[in-house]
Amino acid sequence: MTEDRLEEFLLRLENRMDSMNLSLVSMDKTLAVNTKSLEFHIKRTELLEKEVKLLERNQNRVIGAFIVAQFAIPVLMKFLF
């Protein structure tokens, strides 16, 4: 290779490397944003799961109260009337 061709080749190689570096920087920024978003959604999901567990417990209590009421009301009606 002549010196001019070698210089041209090195310049193109350097340009490609710069382009790849810019792409990597862009990927790093995107990864950072996505990581923050994921952390937010994980926290939100954990909070919602806790709320669902509380709702399930309360639902079971309400269902239990209705079951007891189905048996207790007729018995009370007999004693009251």
N, C-alpha and C positions, 0 to 999 in steps of 0.2 A: 504494500500500500504506500502510496505517496504520502508525503507529509500533509498535503491539503486534504486528501481523502480521509486520513486518520483524524485530523482535526474536525472535519465535518461529521464523521462517525461519532466521535466523542461528544460533540455538541448535541447531536440527536439523542444520544444515550442519556446525556445530562437532562435534556428536555423531557424525555420519557420518565426519568427518575423523579423530576420535579412534579410531573403530572401524577405519578403514583403517590408521591408524598402528600399532595393536595387531596387526593382521594382518601388516603388513610386518615388525614386530619378530619375530613368530613365524616368518615365512618366513626371516628372516635367521638365526635360531637353528637352524632346521632345515637350512638351507644349510650352516652352519658344521659341524654334526654330520655331515652327509652328505659334506662335503669331507674331513673327518678320516677317515671310514670309507673313502672312496675312496683316499686316500693310503695307508692301511694295506693295502688290498687290492692296490694297484699294487705296493708293496714286496714283499708276499707272493708275488704272481704272478712278479715278477722273480726272486726266490729260487728258486721252484719251477721256472722255466724253466732256470735254471742247473743245478739238480739233474738235470733231465731230460736236458740236454746231456751231463752227466757219465755218466749211466746209459746213454745211447745209445753213447757212446764205449766204455764198458766192455762193453756188449753186443756191439759190433762186435769187440772183442778176444777175447771168449769164443767168438763164432762162428768167428772166424779160427783160434783154437786148436783147435776141434773139427774144422774142415776139415783143418788140418794133421795132426791126430791120425788122421783117417780114412785118410790116405795113409801116414803114418809108421808106424803100428802094424803094418799088414801087412808092410811092408818089414822092420821090426825082427823080426817073428816069423820071417821067412825066415832071417835071419841068426842068430837065437838057437836055432832048432830045426832 
